[in-house]
Amino acid sequence: MGQPHPLVTRFANGPELIADLAAACRDVYNQAQYEVDGVRFSLIPIGGLSWVVIEGSEDLEDWADGLLFCKTKWPIASTKAKVHRGFAAQASRILSHPAVRKARAFAGHSLGGAIAQLLSAWHNKPSVSFGSPRVGGPAFAEYMDWWHLRVEGRGDRITHFPSSWLDYHHGGYVLRIGERLPWWKFWAPLHDHSIADYCWELNQLVDVTTDRIVADG
């Protein structure tokens, strides 16, 4: 993997920015500015940029389409790039929305993170995801190495689906947070997956970083 996009590096090294972005992903669940065919999202400023933040899923019922693992082509620079058909169908609903075109970057939690990556690839703009499933095959993952920052909880099982056995792969720079899930909690697929869990873990990072700066100063 080469060097990621400068914005990806900036957010990866800025825990306060990541925490603010996670909070925005949490807030869009409660109040979204736009809704198109069931896809809810907002256009908000964070870190001096306009972000489209997309609502995700925190309920197993929301994963009905997500559990269908067929792929479809996603027209980006690589003609070989294939992505999850269900995720692509949802991203396609908002591709041409004025807010999406206006945005400088995209973000989302869970299913919203998958949609954010597809918008990122389509519009050639950076993206950040929290607890995102795998979105596409090797060509798509390689393309996203430049554009994407993936925040992944070590105990979040959703980030391991769809399986790599089905030729799904993650792309982008990864920031892992939290602790690994004990083996006896394997049955709980949404353990540590909620955006509230991500916000809590990231706020701990901000506190630790702030304490270190004060101590060193």
C-alpha positions as a printed Julia matrix, in Angstrom:
217×3 Matrix{Float64}:
   0.0     0.0     0.0
   1.3     3.47   -0.9
   0.75    6.71    0.97
  -2.94    7.59    1.52
  -4.62   10.85    0.53
  -3.38   13.81    2.66
  -6.83   14.27    4.18
  -6.88   10.62    5.25
  -3.49   11.1     6.92
  -4.69   14.27    8.63
  -7.7    12.57   10.17
  -5.78    9.41   11.04
  -3.37   11.53   13.09
  -6.07   13.76   14.61
  -8.14   11.93   17.25
 -10.26   15.02   17.95
 -11.3    15.22   14.29
 -12.11   11.51   14.18
 -14.15   11.81   17.38
 -16.1    14.76   15.93
 -16.78   12.79   12.77
 -17.98    9.77   14.77
 -20.33   12.06   16.71
 -21.75   13.32   13.41
 -22.32    9.71   12.31
 -24.16    9.13   15.59
 -26.3    12.25   15.25
 -27.48   11.45   11.71
 -29.39    8.46   13.13
 -31.58   10.88   15.07
 -31.85   13.77   12.64
 -30.87   13.6     8.97
 -31.2    16.55    6.61
 -32.04   14.45    3.56
 -33.71   11.15    2.72
 -33.79    9.54   -0.73
 -35.48    6.15   -1.12
 -34.64    5.15    2.42
 -31.03    6.44    2.4
 -30.69    9.16    5.06
 -27.78   11.6     5.2
 -26.66   15.11    6.14
 -24.21   17.68    4.77
 -22.19   19.17    7.65
 -18.89   21.02    8.17
 -16.12   19.24   10.09
 -12.45   20.16   10.13
 -12.96   22.94    7.57
 -14.59   20.61    4.99
 -18.13   19.81    3.91
 -18.93   16.15    4.68
 -21.85   14.02    3.61
 -22.5    11.77    6.61
 -24.68    8.72    5.88
 -26.89    6.85    8.32
 -25.94    3.23    8.81
 -27.5     0.22   10.47
 -27.58   -0.97   14.06
 -30.28   -3.6    13.67
 -29.98   -7.06   12.1
 -33.15   -6.35   10.09
 -31.26   -3.61    8.25
 -28.87   -6.24    6.93
 -31.38   -8.08    4.74
 -29.74   -6.7     1.58
 -26.32   -6.82    3.19
 -26.45  -10.58    3.53
 -26.72  -11.03   -0.24
 -23.11  -11.35   -1.32
 -23.42  -11.06   -5.12
 -21.15   -8.47   -6.73
 -21.7    -5.93   -9.49
 -19.35   -3.63  -11.4
 -18.71   -0.17   -9.98
 -17.43    2.21  -12.68
 -14.2     3.71  -11.35
 -10.68    3.94  -12.76
 -10.28    0.17  -12.54
 -12.66   -1.56  -14.94
 -12.18   -4.77  -12.94
 -13.61   -3.3    -9.73
 -16.62   -5.2    -8.4
 -18.57   -4.38   -5.27
 -21.4    -5.72   -3.14
 -24.61   -5.49   -5.17
 -26.82   -4.46   -2.24
 -24.48   -1.69   -1.08
 -24.14   -0.43   -4.66
 -27.91   -0.27   -5.08
 -28.24    1.98   -2.02
 -25.3     4.21   -2.98
 -26.75    4.65   -6.48
 -29.85    6.3    -5.02
 -27.92    9.38   -3.92
 -25.01    9.57   -6.39
 -26.37   12.67   -8.15
 -27.91   14.42   -5.15
 -26.79   18.11   -4.96
 -25.5    17.65   -1.39
 -23.4    14.66   -2.46
 -21.94   16.61   -5.37
 -21.17   19.55   -3.08
 -19.4    17.45   -0.44
 -15.61   17.36   -0.17
 -15.61   14.01    1.67
 -17.9    11.21    2.87
 -18.39    9.33    6.13
 -20.68    6.78    7.68
 -21.1     4.05   10.25
 -21.73    0.4     9.36
 -23.84    0.25    6.18
 -23.39    4.04    5.92
 -19.62    3.48    5.88
 -19.99    1.07    2.96
 -22.05    3.63    1.04
 -19.51    6.34    1.9
 -16.73    4.28    0.28
 -18.75    3.78   -2.9
 -19.46    7.52   -3.13
 -15.78    8.17   -2.46
 -14.7     5.94   -5.32
 -17.3     7.37   -7.7
 -16.53   11.04   -7.01
 -12.78   10.6    -6.29
 -13.0    12.18   -2.85
 -11.8    10.92    0.57
 -13.95    8.92    2.97
 -13.95    7.7     6.56
 -15.94    4.73    7.85
 -16.69    3.37   11.32
 -17.42   -0.34   11.63
 -17.87   -0.84    7.91
 -18.32   -4.26    6.34
 -16.11   -5.24    3.42
 -17.4    -3.57    0.27
 -15.76   -5.12   -2.78
 -13.15   -7.31   -4.39
  -9.36   -6.82   -4.61
  -9.46   -4.17   -7.36
 -11.89   -1.99   -5.41
  -9.93   -2.45   -2.17
  -6.7    -1.44   -3.88
  -8.34    1.64   -5.38
  -9.57    2.7    -1.92
  -6.07    2.52   -0.42
  -5.59    6.14   -1.52
  -9.02    7.48   -0.61
 -10.18    5.79    2.57
  -9.66    5.73    6.34
 -11.31    2.79    8.06
 -11.9     2.99   11.81
 -12.42   -0.54   13.09
 -13.27   -1.79   16.57
 -11.24   -4.87   17.48
 -14.39   -6.47   18.91
 -16.65   -5.55   15.97
 -17.63   -8.71   14.07
 -19.4    -6.8    11.28
 -16.04   -5.65    9.91
 -15.26   -9.3     9.06
 -18.19   -9.64    6.66
 -18.68  -10.49    3.86
 -16.05  -13.16    4.19
 -12.69  -12.96    2.45
 -13.48  -16.5     1.28
 -16.01  -14.82   -1.01
 -13.22  -12.56   -2.33
 -14.29   -9.48   -0.36
 -11.47   -7.3     0.97
 -11.0    -4.11    2.96
  -9.13   -1.18    1.46
  -7.67    1.98    2.9
  -5.68    3.02    5.95
  -6.99    1.32    9.11
  -7.22    2.7    12.65
  -8.08   -0.07   15.13
  -9.53    0.82   18.51
 -10.87   -1.01   21.56
 -10.2    -4.55   22.72
 -10.62   -7.91   21.02
 -13.9    -9.72   21.59
 -13.61  -12.7    23.96
 -14.27  -16.02   22.26
 -17.33  -16.67   24.41
 -19.03  -13.55   22.96
 -18.65  -14.71   19.38
 -22.41  -15.35   19.24
 -23.11  -11.6    19.59
 -22.65  -10.29   16.03
 -23.41   -6.65   16.88
 -21.29   -6.5    20.04
 -19.1    -3.35   19.99
 -20.66   -2.37   16.66
 -22.9     0.53   17.66
 -21.77    4.04   16.81
 -22.11    4.85   20.53
 -19.37    2.28   21.2
 -17.13    3.91   18.61
 -17.75    7.39   20.02
 -16.87    6.19   23.52
 -13.62    4.52   22.42
 -12.54    7.53   20.35
 -13.27    9.91   23.21
 -10.93    7.81   25.35
  -8.21    8.3    22.72
  -8.78   12.04   22.77
  -8.53   12.11   26.57
  -5.32   10.05   26.54
  -3.77   12.22   23.83
  -4.72   15.41   25.67
  -3.29   14.09   28.95
  -0.06   13.16   27.2
   0.28   16.62   25.66
  -0.33   18.29   29.04
   2.13   15.97   30.75
   4.81   16.51   28.13
   4.23   20.26   27.96
